[in-house]
Amino acid sequence: MKDYFHPIICLFALNYLSTPLNGLRQETVNYIARYMDVRYDVIDNLRDALKTFEAQITMTNTGSKTIPGKGWSIYFCHLNLLEPEFLPSVEGAVLENYGIRFRHTQGCLFMLELLDNFQAIPPGATRSVKFLSENFSVSKSDGLPNWYVASEGLESRVILSTAGESFDFVGDFDTPNKWKRYDFITEEAEGHDRYDPFTPRVRYSMNQDTKDLGSANNHLIPTPAKMSVNGKDKISLQTKDWRIFADGNFSYEAQYLAERLGINVIATEPSSGYIKLTKGKVEINIPGRQRNSPEAYSLSVDPDNGLIEIRASAPAGVFYGVQTLLKLMDDDLNVPHVTVVDAPRYAYRGVMLDVARNFHSKEQVLRLINIMAMFKLNKLHLHLTDDEGWRLEIPGLEELTQVAGRRCHDPKEEHCILPFLGSGPTSNAPGTGFYTTKDYQEIVRYARDHHIEVIPEVDMPGHGHAVIKAMEARRKRFLALNNVTAANEYVLVEANDPSVYKSIQMYTDNAVNPCLPSTYRFIYKIVKTLHDLHKDISPLKIFHFGGDEVAKGAWENSTACEQVFGNGFDIADTKILKQLFLRQVANLTSQFGLDLAAWEDGMMESGSTPYQRGGLQNKNIYGYAWDNIWEWGAAARAYKLANAGYKVVMAQATHLYFDHPYEPDPLERGLYWAPRYTDTRKTFGFMPMNMYANADVARSGDPLTKKDVCGEDLDGCIPLEKPENIVGMQGHLWSELVRNRDIADYMMFPRLLALAERAWHEAAWEEEEDNTTRQAMEDRDWERFANTLGYSELKRLENIGIKYRVPPPGAIVEGDILRTNVAYPGLTVEYSLNEGESWCQASEPVLLRLVKSTRILLRTRGANGSRVSRVVHLFTGATVNSGNTLYPMFALVLSIICVMFM
């Protein structure tokens, strides 16, 4: 008996020891994750004037077992603070009626914790929790995915119903109370959200002033300074043995062109039938274009002599001449008889890619560099660090990538940082990832070859949650080795600092202390590493230190700061501490001969007053002017910085933030804190040298007058006194909601092409003071641009695998006629009368036979026909089918024909 019971007792003991104290086992957590259907619904954004909205979480047991009422929690990311009357206090927000408590961990991550009175969920049963949240929520993409269930001592699991990018678990925004942000009048403020989701009728009206010209008509993006097409003569690069001959230092550019055309580079200049890349001065004296630019070029196509010549004084100019030549070719490699003389508007034409919030692989970055080169963009600003991640290997500081480069369920953040932004409990992309030094150098080298400068950003002193946690993990590692000196070498925060603050992104621990010597040791280490990584490839020119959104209250009780400034100093005066940080970083980077860059608020006191430029040793300091919400009184910041001697990159959120939606529709992904939406036309219409003329509407959609923007006396709109300090423009893809390459494509394209147009080409209408005249001129220019997109450039993008946003169509029904249009002429509109079973082209007005009320589905097909827009619908009074007298059987035949000829 003794021998018989021994193994049973052992198995029982092992089973007991493997069961956590809360009584749950792993299979229970797995069951909850699989069978507990979670739904998130916004109930009402317009409930009151207190800037809160009501939402609901619903949990339904779809399985056959009871879900226990204790021992597990749900973690999820929410872009707005839950129960702001109570959170982010450590006590949490107790909702006694529902038997739960909400806790705020950090950033967007919250925990739904079960109380003793929470009831188990039997099969088929539901538990709902209503709660309040700050601000408003009007988009499906606000519902960050990959909620997960956790239980102490067990592995966490993603709740299946919330996984992926479908947003099926987020309820529809099907009433104005859900899709509008606010509607209130108080003694302090008045606000009414003017925006409703666009209907096909609204889009039809918006698209009406864009005529279909039938072709791109040799127009290019970006627009050259001068281009003349000389008759109908062409050169066909398929008709003879074409070659490339290059003199000067243009061997790379020659090889680049040869690979794209499939022809050879030769060493001896022939008499005809060749493309010549030659060194020479390009004379250009055109308003709005740089004179003596190394990026200037001329291009001539001479069919009579069988010669194509690209001339420039430097490789960058030849490279851009090559890009223009490639754009002029049709599908059969025919090139028109043209002459082009061209130079850029700005020396700085940039794209900012946020790889910190969600990681973008090396391959994605190289792909972006290719596209930037096609459209003559020349600065790649990599946002390498933020609260949610550190993405670059720094030898000697392994925790930066081992801890801050990983996200997982680790409440103490000792082995990774928390799974922010819907990345789930395990260390997978895109929450986890980093560039090795080899990866980074490959990016720098590839960018150099495409005449693009890489500008690395390490965001401090705010936005430092990830790096602070990494350096704390490093400190603990060395303390365990009894190496106190090494432990304290790169500490970024003061131990036991009682300062209380909350950043805009809901972090209470993300401010790097500017009063610690170890802070600057750390920055020196980072700058030196970056300097060395660039040195033998493309020397580092600009170090971007971020500097934005430091939370009010950071460091106000810091003993270290009291010691720096002396007793009695008002440490709550954050602007002095920010200025200290700016000066220290400026001095440090100047040792390497670097220029310095930061977001505008890193160079400004509270408000809109720039710090004095004198005393900062860097030759150039770049301010990126981004926060221009018109009604907030910040419109003049860019010009103030320029007038104060800073170099200014125009980065205005109202026009140049590509993380915002294309339309005010709940189905369009994006944040919407600046404008409610930014379409391609808005980016196209940006006027960097006529800043205040860009102020069209407030965030609410209300029209703005100049007094609304500049004040009663118009003194809030200071003139630009030093226009030479506006050095360029930049578009931005912040990646809080960008979790894969397809999403990145959708958000960037085709808005990036409008950015390229404005950064390279100053349109005549930009300086026109009369609003009516300017708008008419801009409309004609947009018509040209939109036709070039639809008939040419989108096809090129699709050919290289770019999944740009295909715009939904506009449509109206007038009597028996269905009329359609699209934002980019050249794309095809399709309609369905049978709920999508079959689709027909609507290239001409469609005659409809009225029989009964019908819902018409509509979509746009992309340039190459392989992709379509999201489907929209239009209700008619009474319609059934296309044609003159279509009866049901013939309607079926028509549907088959429609499918056959798609």
N, C-alpha and C positions, 0 to 999 in steps of 0.2 A: 504493500500500500504506500509505504514511504517513497519508493522509487517511482511509483505510478503517478503520485500527485506532484512530485517535484517539478516537472516541466510545466504543468498547468499553473502552479503557483508562480513560477518565473514569468510565464507569459502574462499572467494577470498583473504582476508587478511592473513589467515593462510597459504594458498598456496604460497602467495608472500613471507611471512616471512620464509617459509621452503625452498625456492629456494636461493642458494648462490648467491653472487654478480656477479659471473662469468656467471650466467644465466643457468648453467647446472643443471639438476635434477638427482636424483639417478638412475632412469630408463635409462637415457642416458649413464651413466657410465656402468651400467649393460649390455646395448646393445653393447657398444664398446668392453667390455671384452669378450662377447660371439661371436660377429660376425666380429670383426676385426682380420683377420688372419695375424699373424706376422711370418715372415721368416727371419732367420739370415744366411748369406752366407759369407764365406771367399772367396775372389776373387783372391788374389795374395799375397803369402808370399815372392816372389822373385823379387819384383818390383824394388828394389834398394839396395844399401849397407848401408842404413841409419837405419837399424834395425826397420823398420816399415812394417806393412802389411796393405793391403786394404781389407775392408769388406763392407757389405751392409745390411741394415735393410729394409725389404719390408713390407708394410702394405696394406692389401687388404680387402675391405668391401665386405663380403660374404652375407650380409643381404639385407633387402628390404628398409632400411631407410638410409638417408644420415648421415654420421658421421661428426659432426661439426668441423670447422677448428680452434676452440679456446676453452679454458676453461678446458683442460685436459692435462696430461703429462703421460709419460711412465717411470717407474723405472725398472731398470734391472741390474743384476750383470755381470761384464765383467772382466776376469782375468788379462787383460792388460790395461794400461792407454790409454784412447781414446785421439785422437788429442793432442799428447804430446807437440806440439809446443805451445799450449795454456793452457792446463790443467796441474795441478789442480788449476789454478788461480780462484779467486772468480768470475771473469767476465765471466767465461765459454768460450766455443768455439762456435762461431757463424758460422753456415753454411748458409749464406744468400740465396744461390741458392735454397736450400731445405726448407727454412722457418723454420729452427729449431735451437735450441741452446743445446749443450751438457753441463751439469754441473756435476761436481764430488762432491758427498756428502762426503763419507769416504770409505776407503777400496775399495771393488770391486763394490760398488753401484753407479750407474750413473743415471742421469735423462735426458730424451729427452723432451725438453720444446718447445712448439709451439710459433713461432713469428707471428707478425701481417700478414705476407704475406703467411702463410701456408694456403693451399687451403683445403676446406672441401672435404670429400671423398664420392662421390655418390655411390650407389649400383653398385657392379662390378668393381669399379675403384681401382687403386693402387697408392700408393705414396712410393717412394724409396729414401733412404738416403745412399749415399756412404761416407765413412770416413776412416781415418787412425788410426792405433793403434800401440802401442809399441810392439816390439819383433815379435812374430809369433804365429800362431794358427794352429794346425795340427790334432786336435781330435774333434770328435763330443761332447765328454763330456766337452769340453771347454765352450760349449753353456749352461750356467747355466739356469735352468728352472724357471718357475713361475714369468715371467715378469708381471707387473701389471700396471693398469691404475688408476691414482689418480686425484682427483679434490678437491680443497680446500673446506672444510665443508661437504664433502660427504665421504661415505665409499669406500675405495679402493677395487678393484676387480682384481683377477688373470686373465690374458688374456688366454682364454681357450686353444688356439692353442699351448701355451708354457708350459702347465701344465704337471706334471708327469715326468716319467723317460724314455719316448720313444725317445726323441730327434728328433721327426719328424719335428720340426720347424727349425732344423739346416740342412743346405744344405749339399750335398754329397761332400766329398773330393776326387774328381775323376780325378784330373790331378796332375802332379808333382808340379806345382806351388801352389797347395793347400796342398799336403801332405808332401812336403819338407819345412824345416824351413828356410834355407838360402842358397844362392849361390852367393858369392861375393868375389872380390879381391880388397883390398885397400892398401894404403901405410902402414897402421897400422896392418892389419890383413888379413887373407885369410881363407875362410870357404866354404866348400861344403858339404851339407848334403848327406851322402852316403846311407841313408835308404830309401827303398821303402817298401810298404806293402808286407808281405810275401805271396807268391803264394803257392799253394799245391806242386808245384815242388821244391820250396825252402825248405819247411818244410820236404819234402821227403828226400832231401839231408841232412838236419840237423839231422833227426832221424835215418839215415842209420847206424850209428855206435852204435846204441842201439839195440842189438839182443833181440829177444823174447826168454826168458829162459823157458817159459812154466809154471812157478810158482814162488812164492816168496822164496821157498826152505828154509823155516824157518828163513829167514833173518828178522831182526827187525829194526825199526826206533824209537829211535836212536840206533846205533850199540853198543852192549855191548863190554866191554874190552876183555873178554874171554867167548866164548860159544862153547861147544862141544855137538854134537848130537850123542848119543851112540846107534847105530843100529836103527832098525825099531820098537822097542818096544814102547808102548804107555800106558798111563793111561787114562781110560775113567771115567770122573767124573759123568757119568750117570749110571755106572754099579753097584754101591753099595751106601750105605748111607754115603756119604762123610761128614766130619765135619771139623771145624776149631778149633784149640787149640792155644792160644796165651799166652806167658809169657811176663814178663817185662811190659813196658808201651804201649803195642801195641793194646789196646782194640779198639781204633777208626779204626785202619787199618784192624783189624779182622772183624769188623762190615761192613766196606766198601766192603771188599771182599765177605762177606756173602751175602750182598744185591745183588751183581752182579751175584753170582752163584746160589742164591736161596737155600742156605744151612745154617746150624746152627753153632753158636759158642758154644763150650762146655767148662766147667770149669776143667774137668779131662782129662788128656792125655790118649788116647786109645792106643792099640797096633798096629793098622794099619788102613788104609782107612781114613787118615786125612791129613790136611794141617797144618803144624806147623810154627808158627811165633815165632822165638826165638832170644833172645839177645845174641850177641857175637861179638868178634872182627873179622873184615874181613881184611885179609892180602892182600894187592895189591901193587905191585911194577912194574908198567908198565909205560913206558915213555908216557907223554901226559895225564896221569890220576892223580887225586889228591890222595895223600897218607893220610891216617887217616881221610878221609872225613866222616862226619855223614850221608852222602847220599850214601855211599858204601853199597853193599849188596852181598850176594851169594844166589843162587837158585839151588836146586837139585831136580830132579824128579826121583824117584826110583820105577819103576813098580814092581820089585821083592818083595819089602817090603811094597808096598802100601802106600808110604809116599812122600809127597811134603814138602820140608823144605825151608823156607826163613829166612836167618840169617842176622842181622845187629846190629850195636851198638846203633842206634837211630831210632826213628819212621820214619824219612824221608827215611832212607835206606830201611826199611821194606816196606814202601809205594811204592817205586820205584821197589822193588822186586815183589810186587803185580801187578804193571803195566806190568812188563815183563811177568809174568805168564799169565795174561789175553791176551796178544798179542800172546803167543805161542799156545793158544787154537784154535782149528778149530771150525767150526759151530756146530759140534756134541759134543763139550766139550772134545775132545781128546787132551792130552798133550804129546808131545814126551819125550823120555828118554834123558834129557839134564842136563848139569851142566853149571852154569853161575857164573862168578865172575865179578863184575862190579863196577865202580865208575865214577864220572863225570870228564870231562876235566876242566870245569870252575865252580866256585862257583856261578857265576852270569850268569843266562841264562834267558834273559828277553824278554818281549813283551811290547811295548808302545802302548796304545790305546788313541787316541785323542778324548776326549768326549766334547771338547770345541767348535770346529768349527761346528760340528753337534753332537747332543746329542745321546748317546747310553744308553738305559734303564738299570736299575739294572739287569733285567732278562738277557739281552744280556751279561752283564759283568760276571754274574754267569756262564752262558753257556761257555764263553771263558775260565774261570778258569777251568772248567771241562776238556776242550780240552788241555789246557796247561799241566794239571796234567798227562794226557795220554801220553804226549811226554816229560815228565820230565823237563818242563820249570818251573822256580821257582821265577821269579820276575815279578810282574805286575806293570808297570809304568803308572799311570793314569795322563794324561795331562788334568788337571781340568780347566784351565783358559787360555784364549787367547783373542785377540782383539774381537772375535765374540761371547764370552760368558763366564760366570762364572757358574760352575755347582755344587757347594757344599754349602749347608746351613751353615751359620755361625751365631749362635744365638747372637743377639745384633746388627747385621749388615744386617738387612732384605733387604736392597736395593740390596745387592749382588745377590740375587735370584729374587726379585720382579722386578728389572730393568735389571741387567746384565744377568740374567738367562732367559730373555724373548726377543724375537725379534718381531717387528711389524712396521707398518708404523707410525712413530713418528719422523718427521724431527728434532725436538729439543731434542730428546732422553731423555725426562724427565720421561717417564713411561716405556720405554723399549729401547733397542738399535735397530738400524736400521736392516732391514731384509736382512742381508748379505747372500751370498752364495746360492742365489736362494730359500730362505725360504718363500717368499711371505709376504703379508701385514698383516696377522693375526698371532696370537700367537699359533702356532701349532708345534708339533714335526716334524722334528728333530731340527728346529731352537730354539725351546723353550723347556726347561726341566732342572731339577736339581735333585741331590740326597739330600734327607733329611738326618739329622744326623743318623736317624734310618737306612735308606737305606745304607749309607756309612758303618756303623758298621756291617751291615749284610754282605756286600761285604768283609770287613776285616776278619770277622769271618769265612766265607766260604773259603776264600783264606787260612787262617791259617790251617783249617782242611785239605786242599789239599796241605799243605807244600809250600805255595806261599806267598811271602812277598809283601805287597802293598806299593808302593813308590808314594806318592802324589807329584804332581808338581803344583806350583803356579808361572806362568811365569812372571817375572819382571827383569829389569825395562822396557824393551821393551814389545811389545805385550800386552799393558795395556789399550787399548781403552775401553773395557767393564767395567773394575773395576774403571777406572777414571770416567766414566759417572755415575756409581752407587754411588760413594762417593760424586760426585757433587750433585746428587739428595738428598743424605742424608744431605749434607751441607745446601741445600735450605730448606729442611724440618725443620731443627732446627733453621735456621734464621727466618723462619715464626713464630716460637715459641719464638723468641727473646732470644734464648740460643746460644750465640756466642761461648762459650767455647766448647760445644758439637758439634757445626757446624764445628769447625776447628780441631776437634780431630783427624780425619783420612783423611785430605785433602792430595791428592797425586800429585797435580800439583800446580805450582805457578800461582796465578791470574795475568793475563795480561803479561805473559812471551812472549816476541816477537820473540823467537827463531823459525826459519823456517826450517822444515825438511819434508821428505817423506820417510816412511818405504818401505821395499821391497813389502809389501802387500798393499801399497798405502794409509797408514794412516798418517795423519799430526798432530795427537793429541794423540799418544799412548805411550809416554815415561813418566813413573813415575819418579818424580824428586828425585835424590839421596841426595839432599842437604837439604831436609825438615825433621825436627824431626818427623813430623806427619807420614811420610812414614814408619819410623821404628816402631812407635806405632802400625800402621796397621799390619805390618809384624809380630810383636810380638803377636798381637791378633790372627792372623791366625795360627801361629806355635803353640801357646798354645792350641788353639781349636783342632788342629789336634793331638797334643800330648795327650790331654785328651780323644779324641774319640778312640784312639788306646789303651790307657793305660791298661784297664782291659781285653782286647781281645788278642792283639798281639802288644806289645809295639813298637812305632814308632822308627825306626832306622835311616832312611835317609829322609831328607827334600830336595827336588829338587826345586831350585828357577828359573830355566829357564836360564835367562841371555843372551839369543841369540838375534841377529839381531837388536841391538840398532841402530836407524837411525843416519846417519851422520848429525850433526847440532843440535841434541837435546841438550837443556840446554845451548847452547853457549852464549845466552844473558840473562841467568838466574841471577837475582839479588841475590837470595838465595845462589847460588853457588859462586858468587863473595864475598859474606859475609863469606862463609866458608873458602875460599882460600886466600882472601885478594885482594885488588885492584892490577891490573897489571898482575894477573894470566891469562894465556891463557885458558879460559874456553872452547875454541873450541877443546882442547885436550881431547877428550871424553874418552880416555883410562884411564886417571887419575880419572875421575868421575866413570867409571865402577869399577875401583879398590877400590875406596871408598865404593861403594855399596857392593862389594864382602866382604870386611873386616867387614863392619857393620853387614851384614847378617851372616857371619861366627861367629862373636862374640855373636850375638843374639842366634843362634841355639846351640852354644856350651853350653849355660846356661842350656839347656835341655838335654845335653849329646848326642846330635845328630851328626851324620855324615852329610856332606853337599854334594850336587850334583848340577851340571849345565851342560848345553851344552858347548862344547869346547870354544866357543867365549866368554862365561861369565867368563872364567878364563885366557883369553889371551889379550894382548895388540893388537892394530891394527897390522895385519900381523899374524905371527905365533909364537910369543914369549910368553910363559906362564908367568903370574905374579909369583913373588916369593912365594914359598909355606910357608916359614918361617913367623911366625907372625899370621898365620891362626890357630885358636885354636882347630878346630875339629880334632879328631883322624884320620879320613879318609875323603878325599875330592875326589869325583868322577867326572871325566870329561868324557862326552859322545862325542866321536869323530865322527862327522857326515859329515863335509863339506870337502870332499876329491876329488873334481873334479880334475882329474889328471893334466890336462894342466894348471890349475890355480895355481899350485905350493903349494898346501896345503896338499900333500900326507903325509908329515912327522909329522903332528900335533899330531897324536895319540902317536907316539914314543917320541916326545918332551915333552908332558905332563907326560908320564910315567917316563922319565928320570929326570924330575923336581920334582918327588915325589908324583904326583897325581895318584890315582887309575883310571884306564882307562877302560871304557866300549866301546867296538868296535861297532859303530853304523853307519857305513859308508853308505852314501846315494847311492853310486853306486851299492851296493849289498843288502842292508838291509832295503830299503824303499819300503814298500809294497803298497804305493799309486801310484807307477809308473806302466805303462802298461806292460803286458806280451809280447806284440809284438809291432813293430812300425807300427801299423795299426790304421787308424782314428776311427775304430769301437771299439777299445780296450780302456776302460776307464782308465784315470789316468793322473797325471801330468808328466812332462818329462824334468824338469830343470836339473837333474843330468845326468843319462844316458837317452837315448831315450827310452829304455825299460829294464826291469829286469825280466827274466824268472826264473823258479824254478832251472834250471841248473846253472844259474849264482850265485844264492844264495848258492847253494850246493858247488860251486867251490871256495868260499871265503876262504882265508888263513890269519887268523888274525895275525899269528906270522911270516908271510913272506909277509909283507904289499906291498912292491913295485912290487912283482910278480903278484899282482892282476891287475895291470895297463895293460889292454888289448887294449882298443880303447878310443879315445877322444869322446866327446859328439857328434861330427859329424859322428862318425863311422870310422874315419881314424885310422889305426893301430898306436900304440905308441911304441917308442923305450925307452930304459932306460934313454937316454939323454933327450928325450922329457919330462920325468917326473922329472928327478933329476938334469937337467942342464948339460952343456958341461963337467964340471969337476966332475959331479956326487955328488957334495957337498950338493945338495938339499935333498938327501935321507940319513938322518942320521941313524946310527945303533941304535937298541934297546939295551940300556945298562942295563935296569932294567926290565927284562921280567916278574918278579913276580908282577909288577904293572899293567899288562894287566889282569884284573880280570874277564872278560867275554865278552859276545856278547848280542846284542839286536836287534830284528826286530821291525819295526814301521809301524803303520797304521795311517797316518795323514788323517783327515776326511773331507777336503774341498769338495771332490766330493763323499763322502760316506754318503748317506742319508737314508739308511735302512739296515736291517740285512742281506738281501740277497746280497747286494753290498759288505758289509763287508766280508761275507764268500768268495765271488768271489775273492776279492783282497788279502785276507790272505792265502787262501788254494789253492794249496798245498805248497806255498812258506814257510809257517810257519814250515812245517815238515823238509825242508832243513835247516832252521835255527836251529831247535832242533838237527839235526844230527851234524852240525858243532860245536855247543856249548857243546855238550856232548862228542863227539868223534873226536879226532885228527887223521886224515887219514895219512898213511905213505907217500903219495905223496905230502903232504903240504910242507915238508922241502926239497924236491928234487930240486936241483939247476939246473940241465939240463932240459931245457924247453921241449924238445922232449920226454924224458923219463917221466917227470912229467905228460905231457898231456896224454900219453899212459896209465899210472897208473890211472889217474883220470877218463879216459874214461871207464875203466873196473869197477871202483868203482861206477860211475854213472849208468852203466848198471845194476848192482845189485840193486842200490837204486830205479831206475825207475821201474824195475820189481816188487820190493816190494810195490811201490805205486800202480801200476796197478792191481796186483793180490791180494793185501791184504789191505793196509792202506786206500785206497780211498773207499773201500767197508765199512770199519768201520766208516769212516766219514759219508758216505751216510746213514748208518743205524741209526745214531743219528741226522739226519736232516741237516747236513752241506752241503750247496750248493756251493761246491768248483768249481773252474774253470775246465771245461772239455775242453781239448785242441783240436782245429781243426786238422784234419788229414793232413798228407802229401800224395801226389799222383802224379804219372806220367802215361803216356800212351806210351807204346813201341809197335809199330805196332798195333796189335789187342788186346793187353793185358793191362788191367788196374791194376797197382800195387799201393798198399796203405801201409802206416805205421802210427804209432802214437807215441807221445813222451813217453807215459807210456804203455809198452806192457801189454796186458791183457784186455785193453779196445777195444771195437769193432768199426770198421769203417763201415759206411753205405753209399750207393750211390743211386742216383735217376737219371733216364734218362728222366723223364717226369715232370720236374720242381717241384718236391716234392710231386706229387700226391701219389706216392708209393715209398717205400725204400727197398733196398735189402742189406744184409750183404756182405761185401767184405773181408771175413776172408782169402780167398785164392786169388791168381791172377785171375782176371775176364777176360774171353774171350769175346771180343766185335766184332759184325758183322758190317763191315764198309759199310755204305750206304750214309749218309749225315753228314754234320757238325752238331755237337751236343754239348750242354753245359751239363756237368756232375756236378750235385750237390753232395757235400760230407759233411758228419758230423761224429762226434765221439759220441758214446753212452757211458754213464757213467758206473761205475763198477756194479751197481745194475740194470741197464737198465732203470731207471726211468727218467733220464735227458740226454740231448744232448748238444753238443757244438753249437756254431754259425755255420751257413751253409756257406761253401765256394764253389767255383766252379772252374772247369777246362774245357777249351775248347779243343776239339779234331778236327783233320782234317775232319774226317767223321766217325761218329758212330751212331748206332741206339739202339741196345738192347743187353742184355746178351744172351749167348747160341751159338749154331752152326749155325742154319738157322732159325732165328726168324722173322716171318712175323707179320704184325700189329695185327691180331686177337690173335695169340699166345702170342704176347707181352703183350696184355691185361691180358691174363691168368697168365703169369709170374708175372705181377704186383700184382695180387690178391694173388698169392702164397707167394710173398715176404712179403706182409702185414700179411698174416696168420701166418707166421713162425718167425715174428720179436719178 
